[in-house]
Amino acid sequence: MASTATSFCSPPLTSSRASVLRQCQQLNPNRLSFPINLNTAKRAPNLTVQHAPLPLKVLCARGKRGTTAKKPATSDPVYRNRLVNMFVNRILKKGKKSLAYHIIYQALKNIQQKTQSNPLAVLREAVNGVTPDVAVKARRVGGSTQQVPIEVGTFQGKALAIRWLLEASRKRQGRSMVLKLSSEVMDAAKGTGEAIKKRETTHKMAEANRAFVHFR
């Protein structure tokens, strides 16, 4: 019995093993309920902390200075529609917001009279038809400037569509911006007009420069 009892006793602590035990108790005294093999513990554990790798989105955002989150678009006071308010903000010049509201509301009224349908539905259909899937951006590649295809987000695509619709409206003949804008929106809803041609031209240019897509 005496020999059996001695077999279960731990070996006497030497100076090195006692120092290891003291270091373990200092690190975490509450986690010593399990037996510690002091024969294999030669030195204190490594205390270097390994952090999880950051997501790629966070790393990319670190390189941008002065970037802030985009504020959500607000609604206009009459139709309570964000798309209408985006048109108002894009057509605004020299701070004359009341004039911008007047042009947009009169254009929507003209669309309703000519199409006998909901003007917001026509406007939404026109914007969706003009919104591009991809766009191109000028980049310096090998000493020359190339049009590099880039992906277009939802908000950026709508902003491009509104800008192209307004540019095509201003190029139309006539002096009334109300009539020119309403005509361009109705043409875009039918799949015709200069804004639709601009979208098709952008897609063709992006397809022609497919080889430079990795330079974005």
C-alpha positions as CSV (number, residue, x, y, z in Angstrom):
1,M,0.0,0.0,0.0
2,A,2.8,2.3,0.8
3,S,4.4,1.8,-2.6
4,T,1.0,2.4,-4.3
5,A,0.5,5.6,-2.5
6,T,3.9,6.9,-3.4
7,S,3.3,6.2,-7.1
8,F,0.4,8.7,-7.2
9,C,2.4,11.4,-5.5
10,S,3.9,14.1,-7.8
11,P,7.7,14.4,-8.0
12,P,9.4,16.9,-5.7
13,L,9.5,20.4,-7.1
14,T,12.9,21.6,-8.2
15,S,13.8,25.3,-8.4
16,S,13.1,25.4,-12.2
17,R,9.7,23.7,-12.0
18,A,8.7,25.8,-9.0
19,S,9.4,29.0,-10.9
20,V,7.3,27.7,-13.8
21,L,4.4,27.0,-11.5
22,R,4.7,30.5,-9.9
23,Q,4.6,32.1,-13.4
24,C,1.5,30.1,-14.3
25,Q,-0.2,31.1,-11.1
26,Q,0.6,34.8,-11.8
27,L,-0.7,34.5,-15.4
28,N,-4.1,33.0,-14.5
29,P,-4.6,31.7,-10.9
30,N,-8.2,30.6,-11.6
31,R,-7.4,28.1,-14.4
32,L,-5.2,25.7,-12.4
33,S,-7.8,23.1,-11.6
34,F,-6.4,20.7,-14.1
35,P,-3.1,18.9,-13.5
36,I,0.0,20.6,-15.0
37,N,2.8,18.4,-16.3
38,L,5.8,20.2,-14.9
39,N,8.2,17.8,-16.4
40,T,7.4,19.0,-20.0
41,A,7.0,22.7,-19.0
42,K,10.5,24.0,-19.7
43,R,9.7,27.7,-20.0
44,A,6.9,30.2,-19.6
45,P,4.3,30.4,-22.4
46,N,4.6,32.9,-25.1
47,L,2.6,36.0,-24.3
48,T,2.3,37.4,-27.8
49,V,-1.4,38.2,-28.7
50,Q,-2.5,37.2,-32.2
51,H,-5.3,39.4,-33.5
52,A,-7.8,38.3,-36.1
53,P,-7.1,39.7,-39.6
54,L,-9.2,42.7,-40.5
55,P,-11.8,42.4,-43.3
56,L,-10.7,43.7,-46.7
57,K,-13.4,46.3,-46.6
58,V,-11.9,47.9,-43.5
59,L,-8.4,47.8,-45.0
60,C,-9.6,49.5,-48.1
61,A,-11.4,52.2,-46.1
62,R,-8.2,53.0,-44.2
63,G,-6.5,54.3,-47.3
64,K,-9.3,56.8,-47.9
65,R,-9.0,60.2,-46.1
66,G,-11.9,62.4,-45.3
67,T,-14.6,59.9,-46.4
68,T,-17.9,59.9,-44.6
69,A,-21.0,57.8,-44.8
70,K,-23.5,59.0,-47.4
71,K,-26.6,60.5,-46.0
72,P,-29.8,58.8,-47.1
73,A,-31.8,60.8,-49.7
74,T,-34.8,62.7,-48.2
75,S,-38.2,62.9,-49.7
76,D,-39.8,65.9,-51.4
77,P,-42.7,67.8,-49.7
78,V,-45.4,67.0,-52.3
79,Y,-44.9,63.5,-53.7
80,R,-43.0,62.2,-50.6
81,N,-40.6,60.5,-53.0
82,R,-36.8,60.3,-52.7
83,L,-36.2,60.0,-56.5
84,V,-38.0,63.3,-57.1
85,N,-35.9,65.0,-54.4
86,M,-32.7,63.6,-56.1
87,F,-33.9,65.3,-59.4
88,V,-34.5,68.6,-57.5
89,N,-31.0,68.5,-56.0
90,R,-29.3,67.7,-59.4
91,I,-31.2,70.4,-61.3
92,L,-30.6,73.0,-58.6
93,K,-28.5,76.0,-59.7
94,K,-27.3,79.0,-57.7
95,G,-29.3,78.0,-54.7
96,K,-32.7,78.6,-56.3
97,K,-34.4,75.5,-54.9
98,S,-37.9,76.9,-55.3
99,L,-37.3,77.2,-59.1
100,A,-35.9,73.6,-59.1
101,Y,-39.1,72.3,-57.4
102,H,-41.3,74.3,-59.9
103,I,-39.5,72.7,-62.9
104,I,-39.8,69.1,-61.6
105,Y,-43.4,69.4,-60.5
106,Q,-44.5,71.0,-63.7
107,A,-42.6,68.4,-65.7
108,L,-44.4,65.6,-63.7
109,K,-47.7,67.3,-64.3
110,N,-47.0,67.5,-68.0
111,I,-46.1,63.8,-68.1
112,Q,-49.4,62.9,-66.3
113,Q,-51.4,64.9,-68.8
114,K,-49.7,63.4,-71.9
115,T,-49.5,59.8,-70.7
116,Q,-52.7,59.6,-68.6
117,S,-50.7,57.5,-66.0
118,N,-48.9,57.9,-62.8
119,P,-46.0,60.3,-63.4
120,L,-43.8,58.7,-60.7
121,A,-44.1,55.3,-62.4
122,V,-43.0,56.9,-65.7
123,L,-40.1,58.7,-64.0
124,R,-39.0,55.5,-62.2
125,E,-39.2,53.5,-65.4
126,A,-37.1,56.2,-67.2
127,V,-34.4,56.2,-64.5
128,N,-34.2,52.4,-64.4
129,G,-33.8,52.3,-68.2
130,V,-31.0,54.8,-68.2
131,T,-29.2,53.4,-65.1
132,P,-25.9,51.8,-66.3
133,D,-24.6,48.4,-65.1
134,V,-20.9,49.5,-65.5
135,A,-19.1,52.8,-66.1
136,V,-15.7,53.9,-67.3
137,K,-13.1,56.0,-65.5
138,A,-9.9,57.5,-66.9
139,R,-6.7,55.9,-65.5
140,R,-3.0,56.2,-66.3
141,V,-1.9,52.9,-67.7
142,G,1.7,52.5,-69.1
143,G,2.2,56.2,-69.8
144,S,-1.2,56.6,-71.5
145,T,-4.7,57.3,-70.4
146,Q,-7.2,54.5,-70.7
147,Q,-10.9,54.2,-70.0
148,V,-11.0,51.5,-67.2
149,P,-14.4,49.8,-66.6
150,I,-15.6,50.1,-63.0
151,E,-18.6,48.6,-61.2
152,V,-21.5,50.9,-60.5
153,G,-23.4,50.8,-57.2
154,T,-27.1,51.4,-56.8
155,F,-26.9,55.0,-55.6
156,Q,-24.2,55.9,-58.1
157,G,-26.1,54.3,-61.0
158,K,-29.2,56.4,-60.2
159,A,-27.1,59.5,-59.9
160,L,-25.6,58.9,-63.3
161,A,-29.0,58.2,-64.8
162,I,-30.4,61.5,-63.4
163,R,-27.4,63.4,-64.7
164,W,-27.6,62.0,-68.2
165,L,-31.4,62.7,-68.3
166,L,-30.8,66.4,-67.3
167,E,-27.9,66.8,-69.8
168,A,-30.0,65.3,-72.6
169,S,-32.9,67.6,-71.6
170,R,-30.8,70.7,-71.8
171,K,-29.5,69.8,-75.2
172,R,-33.0,69.5,-76.6
173,Q,-34.4,72.4,-78.8
174,G,-36.7,74.9,-77.1
175,R,-36.5,77.3,-74.2
176,S,-38.8,75.7,-71.6
177,M,-36.9,73.3,-69.4
178,V,-40.3,71.8,-68.2
179,L,-41.2,70.7,-71.7
180,K,-37.7,69.4,-72.5
181,L,-37.4,67.4,-69.3
182,S,-40.8,65.9,-69.6
183,S,-40.2,64.9,-73.2
184,E,-36.8,63.3,-72.4
185,V,-38.3,61.4,-69.4
186,M,-41.1,60.0,-71.6
187,D,-38.7,59.0,-74.3
188,A,-36.4,57.3,-71.8
189,A,-39.4,55.4,-70.4
190,K,-40.1,54.1,-74.0
191,G,-36.4,53.1,-74.5
192,T,-35.4,56.0,-76.8
193,G,-33.8,59.4,-76.4
194,E,-30.2,60.7,-75.9
195,A,-30.0,59.5,-72.3
196,I,-30.6,55.9,-73.5
197,K,-27.9,56.3,-76.2
198,K,-25.5,57.6,-73.5
199,R,-26.0,54.4,-71.5
200,E,-25.5,52.2,-74.6
201,T,-22.3,54.1,-75.5
202,T,-20.9,53.7,-72.0
203,H,-21.6,49.9,-72.1
204,K,-19.9,49.6,-75.5
205,M,-16.9,51.6,-74.2
206,A,-16.6,49.4,-71.1
207,E,-16.8,46.2,-73.3
208,A,-14.1,47.5,-75.6
209,N,-11.8,48.2,-72.6
210,R,-12.4,44.9,-70.9
211,A,-8.6,44.2,-70.9
212,F,-8.0,47.1,-68.5
213,V,-10.5,46.0,-65.9
214,H,-7.8,44.8,-63.4
215,F,-6.4,48.4,-63.3
216,R,-9.3,49.8,-61.3
